[in-house]
Structures are given as structure tokens and as C-alpha cells.
């Protein structure tokens, strides 16, 4: 096993990492990488041998105490040669001393457990086509870009272990996306973002105080891509979210597990109807 030269990813590398993730069937958003680089410019690593990229990982730092692992991929032609574990060690070293989370595919979960991760819940990706529908009485769906950003950031903080303001700002306004907030009497009661991807349009995050508001947001987001399938990664830690996806006729398509190296963060799980991103949490 030859040692890799491991360095921070360039903009071109981020595109390569996105392409590799697509080849794995993860269906990343077309423009996700632009928000990812805002979250932590040093958090994306690529391993090369003789200048050729062979493996990658993201190890993104949030605040002073949390980190998230994603994009853990070795090129298929180079698997079984120890390159992936070199990237894994580099990524985990970058997050040393922090609580670390990840969304692990089924075939890797036992390996993550050997590295000290424990499952917190299962994410099921549900996919399908939805029509438009009206929101519940008293609830208005507004363009999230018209909501004061401090309000959006404070709301997001209920569902994520650390503040991620820069990432959230980019995530909600990138071209081709739509973001809607559910507002009742001036208070946020939901937020949803949809973005184009190679296959089904990806929805995430999806937050709501009730299943009815979550459904209204899903229908409104679907209306921005009429007739096109959408996909949302639903945590089974919120049974109402699973029940809603099934009641809307969405079909399970892909499974991951949210895993942590320590105590599960105190999150508003009853309001979490769809996670933001498998790569960044």
C-alpha cells in the first residue's frame, strides 16, 4: 500500500467528488458543492498518487464541538488497496476532540461501528411525484429569501447541533433552487428547500411543526418542478414523517443511518421531516 498525498480539495476536486457520489447512486444536488465549500473550505480532502485522485472524504467542522463526515469514497478501480482508510484517518484526525456525525450507507455501517460510531436513527429516502396543494388555514408559505436571515438561522439551529449560518445562506439561495418558509402569525413553523439533481429533485431540509405543514411545503416545492419526481431523506426518529411520506404515496428508495461518536445531540426530532444533506448533515 503506497501512501497517498492528501490535501484540501480544489473547486475542480469538489466537482469530482460530486461526480463520484453520483456514480455511487447517492444523487447529490447539482450545485451542492458551492454551499459545501462555504461551510468549511478546509473540510474536503482528496488523496492522490502520482497526481491522480484516488479517494476523497469530507470532514466538515461546525462551531467548536461538532463535525460531520461525508463523501467517503475510493475510486472503484482502487478499492481494497488501503487508500480509503488513509483518507478516513485524515478526516477523523481533522475532527479530533469533536462529536462526529455521519449518514452511513448500509454496507459501511459495521465498519463505522468499529470506529466508534453508534446508530441514532435510520434515514429512508422516499421518492415520487406530488401535485400542488394548499397550506393549512392560518399558515402562509413565503419565499424563504424574504424572511429575515437571522430568523431562518435561529430556526435551523433547532435541528442541527451547531450554527451553520454561512452554509445555510448559500444553501437557500443558489440558482435553480426554491426555498419556502411556513409562517403563522409572524412565527416560522416550517422550512423546505428543493434543488435539482441528476435524478429526482432533492428536498432538504424539511422542517415543520405539524405533518400538515410538512405536506404543504412538499407540495409547494414539488410545484416548482411540475411532473418531476422529488426525493427526501426522512428520519425514522420522527414517526410522523415516515407516516406522511407513505400517505403521500412516496416510495422508499435508499437507506442510510445517522450515526454519532458520542451522545445524540438534543434536536427537535418531532419537527425534522427531512435531513438537509447526506454529506453535511
C-alpha positions as a Markdown table, in Angstrom:
| # | Residue | x | y | z |
|---|---|---|---|---|
| 1 | Unk | 0.0 | 0.0 | 0.0 |
| 2 | Unk | 1.6 | 3.3 | -1.1 |
| 3 | Unk | 0.9 | 6.4 | 0.9 |
| 4 | Unk | -1.3 | 9.0 | -0.7 |
| 5 | Unk | -0.6 | 12.7 | -0.9 |
| 6 | Unk | -3.6 | 14.1 | 0.9 |
| 7 | Unk | -4.5 | 17.8 | 0.5 |
| 8 | Unk | -7.5 | 20.1 | 0.7 |
| 9 | Unk | -9.8 | 19.9 | -2.3 |
| 10 | Unk | -9.8 | 22.4 | -5.1 |
| 11 | Unk | -13.0 | 23.6 | -6.8 |
| 12 | Unk | -12.3 | 21.1 | -9.5 |
| 13 | Unk | -11.9 | 18.4 | -6.9 |
| 14 | Unk | -15.3 | 19.2 | -5.4 |
| 15 | Unk | -16.9 | 18.7 | -8.8 |
| 16 | Unk | -15.1 | 15.3 | -9.0 |
| 17 | Unk | -16.3 | 14.3 | -5.5 |
| 18 | Unk | -19.8 | 15.2 | -6.6 |
| 19 | Unk | -19.4 | 13.1 | -9.8 |
| 20 | Unk | -18.1 | 10.1 | -7.7 |
| 21 | Unk | -21.1 | 10.4 | -5.4 |
| 22 | Unk | -23.4 | 10.4 | -8.3 |
| 23 | Unk | -21.7 | 7.2 | -9.6 |
| 24 | Unk | -22.4 | 5.6 | -6.2 |
| 25 | Unk | -26.1 | 6.3 | -6.7 |
| 26 | Unk | -26.4 | 8.9 | -4.0 |
| 27 | Unk | -27.9 | 11.6 | -6.3 |
| 28 | Unk | -26.2 | 14.7 | -4.9 |
| 29 | Unk | -27.6 | 18.1 | -5.8 |
| 30 | Unk | -26.2 | 19.7 | -8.9 |
| 31 | Unk | -24.9 | 22.8 | -7.1 |
| 32 | Unk | -24.5 | 21.5 | -3.5 |
| 33 | Unk | -20.7 | 21.8 | -3.7 |
| 34 | Unk | -20.9 | 25.6 | -3.8 |
| 35 | Unk | -22.6 | 25.7 | -0.4 |
| 36 | Unk | -20.3 | 22.9 | 0.9 |
| 37 | Unk | -17.2 | 25.0 | 0.3 |
| 38 | Unk | -18.7 | 27.8 | 2.4 |
| 39 | Unk | -19.4 | 25.5 | 5.3 |
| 40 | Unk | -15.7 | 24.7 | 5.8 |
| 41 | Unk | -13.2 | 25.4 | 3.0 |
| 42 | Unk | -10.6 | 23.1 | 4.6 |
| 43 | Unk | -13.1 | 20.3 | 5.2 |
| 44 | Unk | -12.8 | 18.4 | 1.9 |
| 45 | Unk | -9.8 | 16.2 | 1.3 |
| 46 | Unk | -8.6 | 14.3 | -1.8 |
| 47 | Unk | -5.9 | 11.6 | -1.8 |
| 48 | Unk | -3.6 | 11.4 | -4.9 |
| 49 | Unk | -0.9 | 9.1 | -6.1 |
| 50 | Unk | 1.3 | 10.5 | -8.9 |
| 51 | Unk | -1.1 | 13.4 | -9.2 |
| 52 | Unk | -4.1 | 11.1 | -9.9 |
| 53 | Unk | -7.1 | 11.4 | -7.4 |
| 54 | Unk | -7.9 | 8.0 | -5.9 |
| 55 | Unk | -10.0 | 8.7 | -2.8 |
| 56 | Unk | -11.8 | 11.5 | -1.0 |
| 57 | Unk | -13.6 | 12.4 | 2.2 |
| 58 | Unk | -15.3 | 15.4 | 3.7 |
| 59 | Unk | -14.7 | 16.3 | 7.4 |
| 60 | Unk | -16.5 | 19.5 | 8.0 |
| 61 | Unk | -16.2 | 21.4 | 11.2 |
| 62 | Unk | -19.2 | 23.2 | 12.8 |
| 63 | Unk | -18.6 | 25.6 | 15.7 |
| 64 | Unk | -16.2 | 24.4 | 18.3 |
| 65 | Unk | -17.6 | 21.0 | 19.1 |
| 66 | Unk | -19.2 | 19.2 | 16.1 |
| 67 | Unk | -18.0 | 17.7 | 12.9 |
| 68 | Unk | -19.6 | 15.7 | 10.1 |
| 69 | Unk | -18.1 | 13.1 | 7.8 |
| 70 | Unk | -19.2 | 12.6 | 4.2 |
| 71 | Unk | -18.1 | 11.9 | 0.7 |
| 72 | Unk | -16.1 | 8.8 | 1.9 |
| 73 | Unk | -15.3 | 7.3 | -1.5 |
| 74 | Unk | -12.4 | 5.4 | -3.0 |
| 75 | Unk | -12.5 | 5.1 | -6.8 |
| 76 | Unk | -13.9 | 1.7 | -7.7 |
| 77 | Unk | -10.7 | 0.7 | -9.6 |
| 78 | Unk | -8.6 | 1.4 | -6.5 |
| 79 | Unk | -10.6 | -0.3 | -3.7 |
| 80 | Unk | -9.1 | -2.8 | -1.5 |
| 81 | Unk | -5.7 | -1.1 | -1.5 |
| 82 | Unk | -5.9 | 0.8 | 1.7 |
| 83 | Unk | -6.4 | 4.2 | 0.1 |
| 84 | Unk | -9.8 | 4.8 | 1.7 |
| 85 | Unk | -8.6 | 4.1 | 5.2 |
| 86 | Unk | -5.9 | 6.7 | 4.7 |
| 87 | Unk | -8.5 | 9.3 | 3.9 |
| 88 | Unk | -10.7 | 8.1 | 6.8 |
| 89 | Unk | -7.8 | 8.6 | 9.3 |
| 90 | Unk | -7.0 | 12.0 | 7.9 |
| 91 | Unk | -10.7 | 13.1 | 8.1 |
| 92 | Unk | -11.1 | 11.8 | 11.6 |
| 93 | Unk | -7.9 | 13.5 | 12.7 |
| 94 | Unk | -9.2 | 16.8 | 11.4 |
| 95 | Unk | -12.2 | 16.4 | 13.7 |
| 96 | Unk | -10.3 | 15.1 | 16.8 |
| 97 | Unk | -11.9 | 16.2 | 20.0 |
| 98 | Unk | -15.4 | 16.8 | 18.5 |
| 99 | Unk | -18.6 | 14.9 | 18.5 |
| 100 | Unk | -18.7 | 13.5 | 14.9 |
| 101 | Unk | -21.8 | 12.5 | 12.9 |
| 102 | Unk | -22.3 | 10.8 | 9.6 |
| 103 | Unk | -25.0 | 9.3 | 7.4 |
| 104 | Unk | -23.7 | 5.8 | 6.6 |
| 105 | Unk | -24.8 | 3.6 | 3.8 |
| 106 | Unk | -25.9 | 0.1 | 4.9 |
| 107 | Unk | -22.8 | -1.8 | 3.7 |
| 108 | Unk | -20.5 | 0.5 | 5.6 |
| 109 | Unk | -22.3 | 0.7 | 9.0 |
| 110 | Unk | -20.4 | -2.2 | 10.6 |
| 111 | Unk | -17.1 | -0.5 | 9.7 |
| 112 | Unk | -18.3 | 2.7 | 11.2 |
| 113 | Unk | -19.2 | 0.9 | 14.4 |
| 114 | Unk | -15.7 | -0.4 | 14.6 |
| 115 | Unk | -14.5 | 3.2 | 14.5 |
| 116 | Unk | -16.7 | 4.1 | 17.5 |
| 117 | Unk | -19.9 | 5.3 | 15.8 |
| 118 | Unk | -23.3 | 4.3 | 17.0 |
| 119 | Unk | -26.6 | 4.4 | 15.2 |
| 120 | Unk | -29.1 | 7.1 | 16.3 |
| 121 | Unk | -31.8 | 6.6 | 13.7 |
| 122 | Unk | -32.4 | 5.4 | 10.1 |
| 123 | Unk | -32.9 | 7.8 | 7.2 |
| 124 | Unk | -35.1 | 6.4 | 4.4 |
| 125 | Unk | -35.1 | 8.3 | 1.1 |
| 126 | Unk | -38.7 | 8.5 | -0.2 |
| 127 | Unk | -39.3 | 9.4 | -3.9 |
| 128 | Unk | -42.2 | 10.2 | -6.0 |
| 129 | Unk | -44.3 | 12.9 | -7.9 |
| 130 | Unk | -46.6 | 15.2 | -6.0 |
| 131 | Unk | -49.2 | 17.8 | -7.1 |
| 132 | Unk | -49.5 | 21.2 | -5.6 |
| 133 | Unk | -51.8 | 21.7 | -2.6 |
| 134 | Unk | -52.9 | 24.5 | -0.3 |
| 135 | Unk | -51.4 | 25.0 | 3.1 |
| 136 | Unk | -53.4 | 24.7 | 6.4 |
| 137 | Unk | -55.7 | 27.6 | 7.4 |
| 138 | Unk | -53.7 | 30.4 | 9.0 |
| 139 | Unk | -50.4 | 29.3 | 7.5 |
| 140 | Unk | -48.7 | 31.2 | 4.7 |
| 141 | Unk | -46.0 | 29.8 | 2.5 |
| 142 | Unk | -43.5 | 32.5 | 1.6 |
| 143 | Unk | -40.2 | 32.7 | -0.3 |
| 144 | Unk | -37.6 | 31.9 | 2.4 |
| 145 | Unk | -35.4 | 34.6 | 0.9 |
| 146 | Unk | -37.9 | 37.2 | 2.1 |
| 147 | Unk | -37.6 | 36.0 | 5.7 |
| 148 | Unk | -35.0 | 37.8 | 7.9 |
| 149 | Unk | -32.0 | 35.6 | 7.7 |
| 150 | Unk | -31.4 | 35.8 | 11.5 |
| 151 | Unk | -34.8 | 34.2 | 11.9 |
| 152 | Unk | -34.1 | 31.4 | 9.5 |
| 153 | Unk | -30.7 | 30.7 | 11.1 |
| 154 | Unk | -32.2 | 30.5 | 14.6 |
| 155 | Unk | -34.9 | 28.2 | 13.3 |
| 156 | Unk | -32.3 | 25.9 | 11.6 |
| 157 | Unk | -30.4 | 25.8 | 14.9 |
| 158 | Unk | -33.2 | 23.7 | 16.5 |
| 159 | Unk | -32.5 | 20.9 | 14.1 |
| 160 | Unk | -28.6 | 20.9 | 14.0 |
| 161 | Unk | -26.0 | 20.7 | 16.7 |
| 162 | Unk | -24.2 | 23.9 | 15.8 |
| 163 | Unk | -24.8 | 27.1 | 14.0 |
| 164 | Unk | -24.1 | 26.9 | 10.2 |
| 165 | Unk | -25.1 | 30.3 | 9.1 |
| 166 | Unk | -22.8 | 30.7 | 6.1 |
| 167 | Unk | -23.8 | 27.3 | 4.7 |
| 168 | Unk | -27.5 | 27.9 | 5.2 |
| 169 | Unk | -27.3 | 31.3 | 3.5 |
| 170 | Unk | -25.7 | 29.7 | 0.4 |
| 171 | Unk | -27.9 | 26.6 | 0.5 |
| 172 | Unk | -31.2 | 28.6 | 0.3 |
| 173 | Unk | -30.2 | 31.0 | -2.5 |
| 174 | Unk | -28.2 | 29.1 | -5.0 |
| 175 | Unk | -29.5 | 29.3 | -8.6 |
| 176 | Unk | -32.1 | 26.8 | -9.6 |
| 177 | Unk | -33.3 | 26.2 | -6.1 |
| 178 | Unk | -36.5 | 27.1 | -4.3 |
| 179 | Unk | -36.9 | 27.7 | -0.6 |
| 180 | Unk | -40.2 | 28.2 | 1.2 |
| 181 | Unk | -41.0 | 29.1 | 4.8 |
| 182 | Unk | -44.2 | 28.4 | 6.6 |
| 183 | Unk | -45.3 | 31.4 | 8.6 |
| 184 | Unk | -48.1 | 31.7 | 11.1 |
| 185 | Unk | -48.7 | 35.0 | 13.0 |
| 186 | Unk | -45.1 | 36.0 | 12.2 |
| 187 | Unk | -43.5 | 32.9 | 13.5 |
| 188 | Unk | -41.7 | 30.2 | 11.5 |
| 189 | Unk | -43.5 | 26.9 | 11.5 |
| 190 | Unk | -41.6 | 25.2 | 8.7 |
| 191 | Unk | -38.9 | 25.4 | 6.1 |
| 192 | Unk | -38.2 | 23.5 | 2.9 |
| 193 | Unk | -35.6 | 23.7 | 0.2 |
| 194 | Unk | -35.6 | 21.8 | -3.2 |
| 195 | Unk | -32.7 | 21.6 | -5.6 |
| 196 | Unk | -32.1 | 19.9 | -8.9 |
| 197 | Unk | -30.1 | 16.7 | -9.0 |
| 198 | Unk | -29.1 | 14.1 | -11.6 |
| 199 | Unk | -32.2 | 12.0 | -10.8 |
| 200 | Unk | -35.1 | 13.1 | -8.6 |
| 201 | Unk | -35.0 | 16.7 | -7.3 |
| 202 | Unk | -33.7 | 16.6 | -3.7 |
| 203 | Unk | -35.7 | 18.2 | -0.8 |
| 204 | Unk | -33.8 | 19.1 | 2.3 |
| 205 | Unk | -34.0 | 20.4 | 4.9 |
| 206 | Unk | -37.7 | 19.9 | 5.5 |
| 207 | Unk | -38.8 | 21.2 | 8.9 |
| 208 | Unk | -42.4 | 21.6 | 10.2 |
| 209 | Unk | -44.3 | 21.8 | 13.4 |
| 210 | Unk | -47.1 | 19.5 | 12.1 |
| 211 | Unk | -47.4 | 16.9 | 9.3 |
| 212 | Unk | -49.9 | 19.1 | 7.6 |
| 213 | Unk | -47.4 | 21.9 | 7.3 |
| 214 | Unk | -44.7 | 19.5 | 6.1 |
| 215 | Unk | -47.1 | 18.2 | 3.5 |
| 216 | Unk | -48.0 | 21.7 | 2.3 |
| 217 | Unk | -44.3 | 22.5 | 2.0 |
| 218 | Unk | -43.6 | 19.3 | 0.0 |
| 219 | Unk | -46.5 | 20.1 | -2.4 |
| 220 | Unk | -45.3 | 23.7 | -2.8 |
| 221 | Unk | -41.7 | 22.6 | -3.5 |
| 222 | Unk | -43.0 | 20.0 | -5.9 |
| 223 | Unk | -44.9 | 22.7 | -7.8 |
| 224 | Unk | -41.5 | 24.3 | -8.7 |
| 225 | Unk | -40.7 | 21.2 | -10.7 |
| 226 | Unk | -44.1 | 20.0 | -12.1 |
| 227 | Unk | -44.3 | 16.4 | -13.0 |
| 228 | Unk | -40.8 | 15.7 | -11.9 |
| 229 | Unk | -40.0 | 13.2 | -9.0 |
| 230 | Unk | -38.7 | 14.6 | -5.7 |
| 231 | Unk | -36.7 | 12.8 | -3.1 |
| 232 | Unk | -36.5 | 13.5 | 0.7 |
| 233 | Unk | -34.4 | 11.6 | 3.3 |
| 234 | Unk | -36.8 | 11.0 | 6.1 |
| 235 | Unk | -35.6 | 10.1 | 9.7 |
| 236 | Unk | -37.5 | 7.3 | 11.4 |
| 237 | Unk | -36.8 | 9.2 | 14.6 |
| 238 | Unk | -39.9 | 11.1 | 13.6 |
| 239 | Unk | -42.6 | 8.5 | 13.1 |
| 240 | Unk | -45.0 | 11.2 | 11.8 |
| 241 | Unk | -42.5 | 12.0 | 9.0 |
| 242 | Unk | -42.4 | 8.3 | 7.9 |
| 243 | Unk | -46.2 | 8.1 | 8.0 |
| 244 | Unk | -46.5 | 11.3 | 6.0 |
| 245 | Unk | -44.2 | 10.1 | 3.2 |
| 246 | Unk | -46.1 | 6.8 | 3.0 |
| 247 | Unk | -49.5 | 8.6 | 3.0 |
| 248 | Unk | -48.4 | 10.8 | 0.1 |
| 249 | Unk | -47.6 | 7.7 | -1.9 |
| 250 | Unk | -43.8 | 8.3 | -1.9 |
| 251 | Unk | -41.8 | 5.1 | -2.3 |
| 252 | Unk | -38.7 | 4.1 | -0.3 |
| 253 | Unk | -35.6 | 4.1 | -2.5 |
| 254 | Unk | -32.4 | 4.4 | -0.4 |
| 255 | Unk | -31.4 | 3.9 | 3.2 |
| 256 | Unk | -28.7 | 5.3 | 5.5 |
| 257 | Unk | -28.1 | 5.5 | 9.2 |
| 258 | Unk | -27.4 | 8.7 | 11.2 |
| 259 | Unk | -24.5 | 7.7 | 13.4 |
| 260 | Unk | -22.5 | 9.6 | 16.1 |
| 261 | Unk | -19.3 | 9.0 | 18.1 |
| 262 | Unk | -21.0 | 10.1 | 21.3 |
| 263 | Unk | -24.3 | 11.2 | 22.8 |
| 264 | Unk | -27.0 | 12.0 | 20.2 |
| 265 | Unk | -27.4 | 15.8 | 20.1 |
| 266 | Unk | -30.6 | 17.3 | 21.6 |
| 267 | Unk | -32.5 | 18.1 | 18.4 |
| 268 | Unk | -36.1 | 18.9 | 17.6 |
| 269 | Unk | -36.7 | 15.5 | 16.1 |
| 270 | Unk | -40.5 | 15.8 | 16.0 |
| 271 | Unk | -40.1 | 18.7 | 13.7 |
| 272 | Unk | -37.5 | 17.1 | 11.4 |
| 273 | Unk | -39.2 | 15.7 | 8.3 |
| 274 | Unk | -36.2 | 15.6 | 6.0 |
| 275 | Unk | -32.5 | 16.0 | 6.6 |
| 276 | Unk | -30.5 | 18.6 | 4.7 |
| 277 | Unk | -27.7 | 16.5 | 3.1 |
| 278 | Unk | -26.2 | 13.1 | 3.5 |
| 279 | Unk | -22.8 | 14.7 | 3.0 |
| 280 | Unk | -23.0 | 17.6 | 5.5 |
| 281 | Unk | -25.8 | 16.6 | 7.9 |
